[in-house]
Amino acid sequence: MHRRHFPTATVETFTVLMIAPTERRRDALRKGIHGKPGSELWKFVSQTDLAPESFLYGSIFFPCQGDPRPLVKKVEQATPTTTQSS
């Protein structure tokens, strides 16, 4: 449905980020949204877990059901290999 408002969007779906002031409020919101239409789009985090070092890659974002995950998956960079000439 987001394409109605954003017809030139290049992504198939989007994510709703909910930042709650406390862990208790985060968990209550997760429980309240679970099972509702579009609940799979939501990610919940407690403000107490947010920090510059954890924001993108820390496993602090909870879906409605299940374990926390990072907002962005870290891509492992391959180490360059050196070739020896004969």
PyMOL Python script that loads the backbone (N, CA, C, O; Angstrom):
from pymol import cmd

cmd.read_pdbstr("""\
ATOM      1  N   MET A   1       0.806  -1.200   0.000  1.00  0.00           N
ATOM      2  CA  MET A   1       0.000   0.000   0.000  1.00  0.00           C
ATOM      3  C   MET A   1       0.852   1.269   0.000  1.00  0.00           C
ATOM      4  O   MET A   1       0.365   2.339  -0.365  1.00  0.00           O
ATOM      5  N   HIS A   2       2.133   1.157   0.411  1.00  0.00           N
ATOM      6  CA  HIS A   2       2.959   2.367   0.422  1.00  0.00           C
ATOM      7  C   HIS A   2       3.197   2.903  -0.983  1.00  0.00           C
ATOM      8  O   HIS A   2       3.520   4.079  -1.148  1.00  0.00           O
ATOM      9  N   ARG A   3       3.041   2.061  -1.990  1.00  0.00           N
ATOM     10  CA  ARG A   3       3.237   2.515  -3.372  1.00  0.00           C
ATOM     11  C   ARG A   3       2.121   3.469  -3.826  1.00  0.00           C
ATOM     12  O   ARG A   3       2.308   4.212  -4.790  1.00  0.00           O
ATOM     13  N   ARG A   4       0.985   3.459  -3.159  1.00  0.00           N
ATOM     14  CA  ARG A   4      -0.059   4.446  -3.479  1.00  0.00           C
ATOM     15  C   ARG A   4       0.449   5.864  -3.251  1.00  0.00           C
ATOM     16  O   ARG A   4       0.174   6.773  -4.034  1.00  0.00           O
ATOM     17  N   HIS A   5       1.191   6.032  -2.172  1.00  0.00           N
ATOM     18  CA  HIS A   5       1.700   7.349  -1.807  1.00  0.00           C
ATOM     19  C   HIS A   5       3.088   7.608  -2.389  1.00  0.00           C
ATOM     20  O   HIS A   5       3.465   8.754  -2.637  1.00  0.00           O
ATOM     21  N   PHE A   6       3.840   6.531  -2.602  1.00  0.00           N
ATOM     22  CA  PHE A   6       5.206   6.651  -3.107  1.00  0.00           C
ATOM     23  C   PHE A   6       5.375   5.717  -4.314  1.00  0.00           C
ATOM     24  O   PHE A   6       6.044   4.689  -4.202  1.00  0.00           O
ATOM     25  N   PRO A   7       4.791   6.052  -5.445  1.00  0.00           N
ATOM     26  CA  PRO A   7       4.801   5.148  -6.602  1.00  0.00           C
ATOM     27  C   PRO A   7       6.185   4.892  -7.185  1.00  0.00           C
ATOM     28  O   PRO A   7       6.374   3.897  -7.885  1.00  0.00           O
ATOM     29  N   THR A   8       7.140   5.747  -6.922  1.00  0.00           N
ATOM     30  CA  THR A   8       8.478   5.539  -7.467  1.00  0.00           C
ATOM     31  C   THR A   8       9.415   4.848  -6.478  1.00  0.00           C
ATOM     32  O   THR A   8      10.620   4.782  -6.721  1.00  0.00           O
ATOM     33  N   ALA A   9       8.887   4.336  -5.375  1.00  0.00           N
ATOM     34  CA  ALA A   9       9.717   3.651  -4.380  1.00  0.00           C
ATOM     35  C   ALA A   9      10.419   2.457  -5.013  1.00  0.00           C
ATOM     36  O   ALA A   9       9.861   1.771  -5.869  1.00  0.00           O
ATOM     37  N   THR A  10      11.642   2.226  -4.581  1.00  0.00           N
ATOM     38  CA  THR A  10      12.431   1.122  -5.135  1.00  0.00           C
ATOM     39  C   THR A  10      12.513  -0.078  -4.205  1.00  0.00           C
ATOM     40  O   THR A  10      13.217  -1.042  -4.504  1.00  0.00           O
ATOM     41  N   VAL A  11      11.813  -0.036  -3.094  1.00  0.00           N
ATOM     42  CA  VAL A  11      11.800  -1.160  -2.159  1.00  0.00           C
ATOM     43  C   VAL A  11      10.410  -1.771  -2.124  1.00  0.00           C
ATOM     44  O   VAL A  11       9.408  -1.080  -2.309  1.00  0.00           O
ATOM     45  N   GLU A  12      10.365  -3.068  -1.886  1.00  0.00           N
ATOM     46  CA  GLU A  12       9.087  -3.777  -1.855  1.00  0.00           C
ATOM     47  C   GLU A  12       8.293  -3.507  -0.588  1.00  0.00           C
ATOM     48  O   GLU A  12       7.063  -3.546  -0.604  1.00  0.00           O
ATOM     49  N   THR A  13       8.984  -3.235   0.502  1.00  0.00           N
ATOM     50  CA  THR A  13       8.310  -3.033   1.774  1.00  0.00           C
ATOM     51  C   THR A  13       9.077  -1.988   2.577  1.00  0.00           C
ATOM     52  O   THR A  13      10.084  -1.464   2.100  1.00  0.00           O
ATOM     53  N   PHE A  14       8.633  -1.688   3.747  1.00  0.00           N
ATOM     54  CA  PHE A  14       9.301  -0.731   4.618  1.00  0.00           C
ATOM     55  C   PHE A  14       9.242  -1.257   6.041  1.00  0.00           C
ATOM     56  O   PHE A  14       8.616  -2.284   6.303  1.00  0.00           O
ATOM     57  N   THR A  15       9.890  -0.558   6.957  1.00  0.00           N
ATOM     58  CA  THR A  15       9.911  -0.945   8.355  1.00  0.00           C
ATOM     59  C   THR A  15       9.428   0.223   9.203  1.00  0.00           C
ATOM     60  O   THR A  15       9.781   1.376   8.956  1.00  0.00           O
ATOM     61  N   VAL A  16       8.623  -0.091  10.198  1.00  0.00           N
ATOM     62  CA  VAL A  16       8.183   0.905  11.175  1.00  0.00           C
ATOM     63  C   VAL A  16       9.055   0.732  12.410  1.00  0.00           C
ATOM     64  O   VAL A  16       9.043  -0.330  13.032  1.00  0.00           O
ATOM     65  N   LEU A  17       9.809   1.762  12.771  1.00  0.00           N
ATOM     66  CA  LEU A  17      10.654   1.705  13.960  1.00  0.00           C
ATOM     67  C   LEU A  17       9.937   2.395  15.109  1.00  0.00           C
ATOM     68  O   LEU A  17       9.532   3.553  15.000  1.00  0.00           O
ATOM     69  N   MET A  18       9.787   1.675  16.204  1.00  0.00           N
ATOM     70  CA  MET A  18       9.145   2.225  17.398  1.00  0.00           C
ATOM     71  C   MET A  18      10.180   2.299  18.506  1.00  0.00           C
ATOM     72  O   MET A  18      10.689   1.272  18.954  1.00  0.00           O
ATOM     73  N   ILE A  19      10.492   3.509  18.949  1.00  0.00           N
ATOM     74  CA  ILE A  19      11.438   3.695  20.047  1.00  0.00           C
ATOM     75  C   ILE A  19      10.633   3.987  21.303  1.00  0.00           C
ATOM     76  O   ILE A  19       9.973   5.020  21.417  1.00  0.00           O
ATOM     77  N   ALA A  20      10.703   3.056  22.235  1.00  0.00           N
ATOM     78  CA  ALA A  20       9.961   3.174  23.497  1.00  0.00           C
ATOM     79  C   ALA A  20      10.905   3.701  24.581  1.00  0.00           C
ATOM     80  O   ALA A  20      12.110   3.452  24.524  1.00  0.00           O
ATOM     81  N   PRO A  21      10.375   4.420  25.558  1.00  0.00           N
ATOM     82  CA  PRO A  21      11.244   4.984  26.600  1.00  0.00           C
ATOM     83  C   PRO A  21      11.859   3.931  27.524  1.00  0.00           C
ATOM     84  O   PRO A  21      12.944   4.147  28.065  1.00  0.00           O
ATOM     85  N   THR A  22      11.180   2.792  27.711  1.00  0.00           N
ATOM     86  CA  THR A  22      11.687   1.754  28.618  1.00  0.00           C
ATOM     87  C   THR A  22      11.494   0.367  27.987  1.00  0.00           C
ATOM     88  O   THR A  22      10.728   0.202  27.038  1.00  0.00           O
ATOM     89  N   GLU A  23      12.190  -0.599  28.525  1.00  0.00           N
ATOM     90  CA  GLU A  23      12.035  -1.979  28.056  1.00  0.00           C
ATOM     91  C   GLU A  23      10.611  -2.487  28.314  1.00  0.00           C
ATOM     92  O   GLU A  23      10.037  -3.197  27.488  1.00  0.00           O
ATOM     93  N   ARG A  24      10.060  -2.121  29.450  1.00  0.00           N
ATOM     94  CA  ARG A  24       8.707  -2.553  29.792  1.00  0.00           C
ATOM     95  C   ARG A  24       7.687  -2.028  28.775  1.00  0.00           C
ATOM     96  O   ARG A  24       6.791  -2.760  28.356  1.00  0.00           O
ATOM     97  N   ARG A  25       7.827  -0.781  28.388  1.00  0.00           N
ATOM     98  CA  ARG A  25       6.922  -0.195  27.392  1.00  0.00           C
ATOM     99  C   ARG A  25       7.139  -0.848  26.020  1.00  0.00           C
ATOM    100  O   ARG A  25       6.177  -1.111  25.299  1.00  0.00           O
ATOM    101  N   ARG A  26       8.397  -1.106  25.663  1.00  0.00           N
ATOM    102  CA  ARG A  26       8.708  -1.797  24.410  1.00  0.00           C
ATOM    103  C   ARG A  26       7.990  -3.140  24.348  1.00  0.00           C
ATOM    104  O   ARG A  26       7.357  -3.466  23.344  1.00  0.00           O
ATOM    105  N   ASP A  27       8.089  -3.905  25.404  1.00  0.00           N
ATOM    106  CA  ASP A  27       7.477  -5.237  25.430  1.00  0.00           C
ATOM    107  C   ASP A  27       5.952  -5.164  25.401  1.00  0.00           C
ATOM    108  O   ASP A  27       5.307  -6.017  24.792  1.00  0.00           O
ATOM    109  N   ALA A  28       5.375  -4.164  26.046  1.00  0.00           N
ATOM    110  CA  ALA A  28       3.916  -3.995  26.027  1.00  0.00           C
ATOM    111  C   ALA A  28       3.446  -3.636  24.609  1.00  0.00           C
ATOM    112  O   ALA A  28       2.414  -4.128  24.154  1.00  0.00           O
ATOM    113  N   LEU A  29       4.193  -2.792  23.925  1.00  0.00           N
ATOM    114  CA  LEU A  29       3.840  -2.413  22.555  1.00  0.00           C
ATOM    115  C   LEU A  29       3.970  -3.603  21.603  1.00  0.00           C
ATOM    116  O   LEU A  29       3.127  -3.792  20.727  1.00  0.00           O
ATOM    117  N   ARG A  30       5.006  -4.392  21.770  1.00  0.00           N
ATOM    118  CA  ARG A  30       5.173  -5.607  20.949  1.00  0.00           C
ATOM    119  C   ARG A  30       3.962  -6.523  21.100  1.00  0.00           C
ATOM    120  O   ARG A  30       3.422  -7.038  20.121  1.00  0.00           O
ATOM    121  N   LYS A  31       3.559  -6.709  22.330  1.00  0.00           N
ATOM    122  CA  LYS A  31       2.413  -7.572  22.611  1.00  0.00           C
ATOM    123  C   LYS A  31       1.136  -6.998  22.002  1.00  0.00           C
ATOM    124  O   LYS A  31       0.311  -7.741  21.469  1.00  0.00           O
ATOM    125  N   GLY A  32       0.973  -5.683  22.082  1.00  0.00           N
ATOM    126  CA  GLY A  32      -0.229  -5.043  21.562  1.00  0.00           C
ATOM    127  C   GLY A  32      -0.321  -5.056  20.039  1.00  0.00           C
ATOM    128  O   GLY A  32      -1.420  -5.149  19.492  1.00  0.00           O
ATOM    129  N   ILE A  33       0.804  -4.965  19.350  1.00  0.00           N
ATOM    130  CA  ILE A  33       0.818  -4.939  17.883  1.00  0.00           C
ATOM    131  C   ILE A  33       0.782  -6.346  17.293  1.00  0.00           C
ATOM    132  O   ILE A  33       0.288  -6.537  16.182  1.00  0.00           O
ATOM    133  N   HIS A  34       1.296  -7.322  18.020  1.00  0.00           N
ATOM    134  CA  HIS A  34       1.355  -8.708  17.524  1.00  0.00           C
ATOM    135  C   HIS A  34      -0.023  -9.192  17.062  1.00  0.00           C
ATOM    136  O   HIS A  34      -1.015  -9.059  17.778  1.00  0.00           O
ATOM    137  N   GLY A  35      -0.059  -9.749  15.864  1.00  0.00           N
ATOM    138  CA  GLY A  35      -1.303 -10.293  15.325  1.00  0.00           C
ATOM    139  C   GLY A  35      -2.140  -9.292  14.537  1.00  0.00           C
ATOM    140  O   GLY A  35      -3.112  -9.675  13.886  1.00  0.00           O
ATOM    141  N   LYS A  36      -1.778  -8.031  14.591  1.00  0.00           N
ATOM    142  CA  LYS A  36      -2.508  -7.009  13.836  1.00  0.00           C
ATOM    143  C   LYS A  36      -2.003  -6.995  12.389  1.00  0.00           C
ATOM    144  O   LYS A  36      -0.876  -7.416  12.130  1.00  0.00           O
ATOM    145  N   PRO A  37      -2.818  -6.520  11.446  1.00  0.00           N
ATOM    146  CA  PRO A  37      -2.348  -6.417  10.058  1.00  0.00           C
ATOM    147  C   PRO A  37      -1.098  -5.534   9.979  1.00  0.00           C
ATOM    148  O   PRO A  37      -1.063  -4.437  10.536  1.00  0.00           O
ATOM    149  N   GLY A  38      -0.088  -6.026   9.286  1.00  0.00           N
ATOM    150  CA  GLY A  38       1.159  -5.289   9.130  1.00  0.00           C
ATOM    151  C   GLY A  38       2.119  -5.416  10.291  1.00  0.00           C
ATOM    152  O   GLY A  38       3.145  -4.737  10.311  1.00  0.00           O
ATOM    153  N   SER A  39       1.818  -6.265  11.259  1.00  0.00           N
ATOM    154  CA  SER A  39       2.682  -6.380  12.437  1.00  0.00           C
ATOM    155  C   SER A  39       4.096  -6.846  12.086  1.00  0.00           C
ATOM    156  O   SER A  39       5.037  -6.580  12.835  1.00  0.00           O
ATOM    157  N   GLU A  40       4.252  -7.534  10.961  1.00  0.00           N
ATOM    158  CA  GLU A  40       5.579  -8.015  10.553  1.00  0.00           C
ATOM    159  C   GLU A  40       6.490  -6.864  10.117  1.00  0.00           C
ATOM    160  O   GLU A  40       7.695  -7.063   9.965  1.00  0.00           O
ATOM    161  N   LEU A  41       5.943  -5.686   9.916  1.00  0.00           N
ATOM    162  CA  LEU A  41       6.729  -4.526   9.492  1.00  0.00           C
ATOM    163  C   LEU A  41       7.373  -3.784  10.666  1.00  0.00           C
ATOM    164  O   LEU A  41       8.270  -2.965  10.469  1.00  0.00           O
ATOM    165  N   TRP A  42       6.915  -4.071  11.879  1.00  0.00           N
ATOM    166  CA  TRP A  42       7.344  -3.310  13.050  1.00  0.00           C
ATOM    167  C   TRP A  42       8.617  -3.864  13.666  1.00  0.00           C
ATOM    168  O   TRP A  42       8.836  -5.075  13.702  1.00  0.00           O
ATOM    169  N   LYS A  43       9.468  -2.935  14.160  1.00  0.00           N
ATOM    170  CA  LYS A  43      10.637  -3.267  14.968  1.00  0.00           C
ATOM    171  C   LYS A  43      10.604  -2.332  16.176  1.00  0.00           C
ATOM    172  O   LYS A  43      10.379  -1.129  16.043  1.00  0.00           O
ATOM    173  N   PHE A  44      10.829  -2.901  17.342  1.00  0.00           N
ATOM    174  CA  PHE A  44      10.733  -2.161  18.599  1.00  0.00           C
ATOM    175  C   PHE A  44      12.084  -2.133  19.292  1.00  0.00           C
ATOM    176  O   PHE A  44      12.815  -3.124  19.292  1.00  0.00           O
ATOM    177  N   VAL A  45      12.411  -0.992  19.882  1.00  0.00           N
ATOM    178  CA  VAL A  45      13.650  -0.858  20.636  1.00  0.00           C
ATOM    179  C   VAL A  45      13.383   0.039  21.838  1.00  0.00           C
ATOM    180  O   VAL A  45      12.551   0.945  21.787  1.00  0.00           O
ATOM    181  N   SER A  46      14.097  -0.229  22.906  1.00  0.00           N
ATOM    182  CA  SER A  46      14.024   0.613  24.092  1.00  0.00           C
ATOM    183  C   SER A  46      15.062   1.719  23.959  1.00  0.00           C
ATOM    184  O   SER A  46      16.181   1.479  23.507  1.00  0.00           O
ATOM    185  N   GLN A  47      14.692   2.911  24.349  1.00  0.00           N
ATOM    186  CA  GLN A  47      15.626   4.032  24.296  1.00  0.00           C
ATOM    187  C   GLN A  47      16.863   3.743  25.139  1.00  0.00           C
ATOM    188  O   GLN A  47      17.949   4.242  24.844  1.00  0.00           O
ATOM    189  N   THR A  48      16.700   2.946  26.178  1.00  0.00           N
ATOM    190  CA  THR A  48      17.836   2.612  27.050  1.00  0.00           C
ATOM    191  C   THR A  48      18.864   1.739  26.338  1.00  0.00           C
ATOM    192  O   THR A  48      20.011   1.665  26.780  1.00  0.00           O
ATOM    193  N   ASP A  49      18.477   1.069  25.235  1.00  0.00           N
ATOM    194  CA  ASP A  49      19.411   0.228  24.485  1.00  0.00           C
ATOM    195  C   ASP A  49      20.102   0.965  23.345  1.00  0.00           C
ATOM    196  O   ASP A  49      21.069   0.463  22.773  1.00  0.00           O
ATOM    197  N   LEU A  50      19.610   2.150  23.016  1.00  0.00           N
ATOM    198  CA  LEU A  50      20.183   2.897  21.897  1.00  0.00           C
ATOM    199  C   LEU A  50      21.497   3.560  22.291  1.00  0.00           C
ATOM    200  O   LEU A  50      21.597   4.223  23.324  1.00  0.00           O
ATOM    201  N   ALA A  51      22.484   3.366  21.453  1.00  0.00           N
ATOM    202  CA  ALA A  51      23.785   4.003  21.620  1.00  0.00           C
ATOM    203  C   ALA A  51      24.416   4.080  20.228  1.00  0.00           C
ATOM    204  O   ALA A  51      24.076   3.275  19.361  1.00  0.00           O
ATOM    205  N   PRO A  52      25.309   5.012  20.001  1.00  0.00           N
ATOM    206  CA  PRO A  52      25.913   5.110  18.675  1.00  0.00           C
ATOM    207  C   PRO A  52      26.526   3.798  18.192  1.00  0.00           C
ATOM    208  O   PRO A  52      26.435   3.471  17.009  1.00  0.00           O
ATOM    209  N   GLU A  53      27.145   3.050  19.092  1.00  0.00           N
ATOM    210  CA  GLU A  53      27.803   1.800  18.690  1.00  0.00           C
ATOM    211  C   GLU A  53      26.829   0.642  18.479  1.00  0.00           C
ATOM    212  O   GLU A  53      27.194  -0.355  17.857  1.00  0.00           O
ATOM    213  N   SER A  54      25.602   0.752  18.981  1.00  0.00           N
ATOM    214  CA  SER A  54      24.642  -0.355  18.836  1.00  0.00           C
ATOM    215  C   SER A  54      23.529  -0.073  17.835  1.00  0.00           C
ATOM    216  O   SER A  54      22.803  -0.989  17.450  1.00  0.00           O
ATOM    217  N   PHE A  55      23.380   1.186  17.406  1.00  0.00           N
ATOM    218  CA  PHE A  55      22.215   1.560  16.617  1.00  0.00           C
ATOM    219  C   PHE A  55      22.055   0.752  15.328  1.00  0.00           C
ATOM    220  O   PHE A  55      20.967   0.230  15.084  1.00  0.00           O
ATOM    221  N   LEU A  56      23.058   0.629  14.519  1.00  0.00           N
ATOM    222  CA  LEU A  56      22.909  -0.079  13.248  1.00  0.00           C
ATOM    223  C   LEU A  56      23.130  -1.578  13.370  1.00  0.00           C
ATOM    224  O   LEU A  56      22.365  -2.368  12.817  1.00  0.00           O
ATOM    225  N   TYR A  57      24.177  -1.976  14.094  1.00  0.00           N
ATOM    226  CA  TYR A  57      24.596  -3.375  14.061  1.00  0.00           C
ATOM    227  C   TYR A  57      24.332  -4.168  15.338  1.00  0.00           C
ATOM    228  O   TYR A  57      24.583  -5.373  15.369  1.00  0.00           O
ATOM    229  N   GLY A  58      23.839  -3.529  16.382  1.00  0.00           N
ATOM    230  CA  GLY A  58      23.552  -4.248  17.624  1.00  0.00           C
ATOM    231  C   GLY A  58      22.225  -4.991  17.542  1.00  0.00           C
ATOM    232  O   GLY A  58      21.277  -4.502  16.928  1.00  0.00           O
ATOM    233  N   SER A  59      22.152  -6.139  18.142  1.00  0.00           N
ATOM    234  CA  SER A  59      20.907  -6.921  18.161  1.00  0.00           C
ATOM    235  C   SER A  59      19.988  -6.363  19.245  1.00  0.00           C
ATOM    236  O   SER A  59      19.823  -6.958  20.310  1.00  0.00           O
ATOM    237  N   ILE A  60      19.394  -5.202  18.949  1.00  0.00           N
ATOM    238  CA  ILE A  60      18.548  -4.511  19.926  1.00  0.00           C
ATOM    239  C   ILE A  60      17.142  -4.254  19.403  1.00  0.00           C
ATOM    240  O   ILE A  60      16.298  -3.753  20.147  1.00  0.00           O
ATOM    241  N   PHE A  61      16.865  -4.584  18.143  1.00  0.00           N
ATOM    242  CA  PHE A  61      15.562  -4.326  17.541  1.00  0.00           C
ATOM    243  C   PHE A  61      14.720  -5.596  17.558  1.00  0.00           C
ATOM    244  O   PHE A  61      15.078  -6.598  16.939  1.00  0.00           O
ATOM    245  N   PHE A  62      13.604  -5.545  18.269  1.00  0.00           N
ATOM    246  CA  PHE A  62      12.737  -6.700  18.440  1.00  0.00           C
ATOM    247  C   PHE A  62      11.586  -6.673  17.435  1.00  0.00           C
ATOM    248  O   PHE A  62      10.930  -5.644  17.274  1.00  0.00           O
ATOM    249  N   PRO A  63      11.337  -7.799  16.756  1.00  0.00           N
ATOM    250  CA  PRO A  63      10.092  -7.894  15.988  1.00  0.00           C
ATOM    251  C   PRO A  63       8.951  -8.133  16.983  1.00  0.00           C
ATOM    252  O   PRO A  63       9.194  -8.220  18.186  1.00  0.00           O
ATOM    253  N   CYS A  64       7.724  -8.240  16.500  1.00  0.00           N
ATOM    254  CA  CYS A  64       6.601  -8.499  17.414  1.00  0.00           C
ATOM    255  C   CYS A  64       6.780  -9.813  18.159  1.00  0.00           C
ATOM    256  O   CYS A  64       6.367  -9.947  19.311  1.00  0.00           O
ATOM    257  N   GLN A  65       7.388 -10.762  17.505  1.00  0.00           N
ATOM    258  CA  GLN A  65       7.595 -12.070  18.120  1.00  0.00           C
ATOM    259  C   GLN A  65       8.978 -12.557  17.741  1.00  0.00           C
ATOM    260  O   GLN A  65       9.356 -12.499  16.571  1.00  0.00           O
ATOM    261  N   GLY A  66       9.729 -13.028  18.699  1.00  0.00           N
ATOM    262  CA  GLY A  66      11.047 -13.568  18.413  1.00  0.00           C
ATOM    263  C   GLY A  66      12.163 -12.773  19.067  1.00  0.00           C
ATOM    264  O   GLY A  66      11.935 -11.874  19.877  1.00  0.00           O
ATOM    265  N   ASP A  67      13.363 -13.135  18.687  1.00  0.00           N
ATOM    266  CA  ASP A  67      14.564 -12.560  19.283  1.00  0.00           C
ATOM    267  C   ASP A  67      14.955 -11.251  18.605  1.00  0.00           C
ATOM    268  O   ASP A  67      14.591 -11.002  17.456  1.00  0.00           O
ATOM    269  N   PRO A  68      15.700 -10.418  19.331  1.00  0.00           N
ATOM    270  CA  PRO A  68      16.144  -9.149  18.745  1.00  0.00           C
ATOM    271  C   PRO A  68      17.146  -9.382  17.624  1.00  0.00           C
ATOM    272  O   PRO A  68      17.863 -10.382  17.600  1.00  0.00           O
ATOM    273  N   ARG A  69      17.175  -8.432  16.698  1.00  0.00           N
ATOM    274  CA  ARG A  69      18.066  -8.499  15.545  1.00  0.00           C
ATOM    275  C   ARG A  69      18.671  -7.120  15.329  1.00  0.00           C
ATOM    276  O   ARG A  69      18.158  -6.126  15.842  1.00  0.00           O
ATOM    277  N   PRO A  70      19.751  -7.061  14.578  1.00  0.00           N
ATOM    278  CA  PRO A  70      20.287  -5.737  14.231  1.00  0.00           C
ATOM    279  C   PRO A  70      19.408  -5.077  13.172  1.00  0.00           C
ATOM    280  O   PRO A  70      18.691  -5.759  12.440  1.00  0.00           O
ATOM    281  N   LEU A  71      19.465  -3.779  13.097  1.00  0.00           N
ATOM    282  CA  LEU A  71      18.731  -3.035  12.079  1.00  0.00           C
ATOM    283  C   LEU A  71      19.341  -3.296  10.699  1.00  0.00           C
ATOM    284  O   LEU A  71      18.628  -3.412   9.702  1.00  0.00           O
ATOM    285  N   VAL A  72      20.667  -3.384  10.663  1.00  0.00           N
ATOM    286  CA  VAL A  72      21.396  -3.645   9.422  1.00  0.00           C
ATOM    287  C   VAL A  72      22.319  -4.834   9.645  1.00  0.00           C
ATOM    288  O   VAL A  72      23.041  -4.892  10.641  1.00  0.00           O
ATOM    289  N   LYS A  73      22.291  -5.779   8.717  1.00  0.00           N
ATOM    290  CA  LYS A  73      23.200  -6.920   8.811  1.00  0.00           C
ATOM    291  C   LYS A  73      24.588  -6.478   8.387  1.00  0.00           C
ATOM    292  O   LYS A  73      24.764  -5.831   7.355  1.00  0.00           O
ATOM    293  N   LYS A  74      25.560  -6.835   9.193  1.00  0.00           N
ATOM    294  CA  LYS A  74      26.934  -6.483   8.887  1.00  0.00           C
ATOM    295  C   LYS A  74      27.446  -7.388   7.775  1.00  0.00           C
ATOM    296  O   LYS A  74      27.271  -8.605   7.818  1.00  0.00           O
ATOM    297  N   VAL A  75      28.073  -6.786   6.795  1.00  0.00           N
ATOM    298  CA  VAL A  75      28.664  -7.554   5.697  1.00  0.00           C
ATOM    299  C   VAL A  75      30.134  -7.740   6.022  1.00  0.00           C
ATOM    300  O   VAL A  75      30.882  -6.781   6.214  1.00  0.00           O
ATOM    301  N   GLU A  76      30.521  -8.995   6.077  1.00  0.00           N
ATOM    302  CA  GLU A  76      31.924  -9.307   6.351  1.00  0.00           C
ATOM    303  C   GLU A  76      32.739  -8.991   5.108  1.00  0.00           C
ATOM    304  O   GLU A  76      32.404  -9.417   4.003  1.00  0.00           O
ATOM    305  N   GLN A  77      33.813  -8.239   5.307  1.00  0.00           N
ATOM    306  CA  GLN A  77      34.670  -7.913   4.179  1.00  0.00           C
ATOM    307  C   GLN A  77      35.749  -8.972   4.051  1.00  0.00           C
ATOM    308  O   GLN A  77      36.366  -9.379   5.036  1.00  0.00           O
ATOM    309  N   ALA A  78      35.963  -9.405   2.827  1.00  0.00           N
ATOM    310  CA  ALA A  78      37.004 -10.387   2.574  1.00  0.00           C
ATOM    311  C   ALA A  78      38.359  -9.704   2.680  1.00  0.00           C
ATOM    312  O   ALA A  78      38.530  -8.560   2.259  1.00  0.00           O
ATOM    313  N   THR A  79      39.313 -10.421   3.246  1.00  0.00           N
ATOM    314  CA  THR A  79      40.645  -9.869   3.317  1.00  0.00           C
ATOM    315  C   THR A  79      41.337 -10.084   1.981  1.00  0.00           C
ATOM    316  O   THR A  79      41.231 -11.159   1.389  1.00  0.00           O
ATOM    317  N   PRO A  80      42.030  -9.091   1.513  1.00  0.00           N
ATOM    318  CA  PRO A  80      42.688  -9.246   0.212  1.00  0.00           C
ATOM    319  C   PRO A  80      43.772 -10.296   0.282  1.00  0.00           C
ATOM    320  O   PRO A  80      44.507 -10.388   1.265  1.00  0.00           O
ATOM    321  N   THR A  81      43.861 -11.077  -0.757  1.00  0.00           N
ATOM    322  CA  THR A  81      44.908 -12.093  -0.834  1.00  0.00           C
ATOM    323  C   THR A  81      46.022 -11.574  -1.723  1.00  0.00           C
ATOM    324  O   THR A  81      45.787 -10.843  -2.685  1.00  0.00           O
ATOM    325  N   THR A  82      47.202 -11.956  -1.389  1.00  0.00           N
ATOM    326  CA  THR A  82      48.337 -11.529  -2.199  1.00  0.00           C
ATOM    327  C   THR A  82      48.759 -12.686  -3.083  1.00  0.00           C
ATOM    328  O   THR A  82      48.713 -13.847  -2.674  1.00  0.00           O
ATOM    329  N   THR A  83      49.159 -12.367  -4.266  1.00  0.00           N
ATOM    330  CA  THR A  83      49.637 -13.405  -5.178  1.00  0.00           C
ATOM    331  C   THR A  83      51.144 -13.273  -5.312  1.00  0.00           C
ATOM    332  O   THR A  83      51.690 -12.171  -5.361  1.00  0.00           O
ATOM    333  N   GLN A  84      51.783 -14.391  -5.370  1.00  0.00           N
ATOM    334  CA  GLN A  84      53.222 -14.389  -5.502  1.00  0.00           C
ATOM    335  C   GLN A  84      53.593 -14.649  -6.947  1.00  0.00           C
ATOM    336  O   GLN A  84      53.034 -15.538  -7.589  1.00  0.00           O
ATOM    337  N   SER A  85      54.534 -13.876  -7.456  1.00  0.00           N
ATOM    338  CA  SER A  85      54.980 -14.147  -8.824  1.00  0.00           C
ATOM    339  C   SER A  85      56.168 -15.086  -8.804  1.00  0.00           C
ATOM    340  O   SER A  85      56.981 -15.067  -7.880  1.00  0.00           O
ATOM    341  N   SER A  86      56.253 -15.889  -9.817  1.00  0.00           N
ATOM    342  CA  SER A  86      57.328 -16.870  -9.905  1.00  0.00           C
ATOM    343  C   SER A  86      58.556 -16.266 -10.492  1.00  0.00           C
ATOM    344  O   SER A  86      59.568 -16.950 -10.643  1.00  0.00           O
TER     345      SER A  86
END
""", "prot")
cmd.dss("prot")
cmd.show_as("cartoon", "prot")
cmd.util.cbc("prot")
cmd.orient("prot")
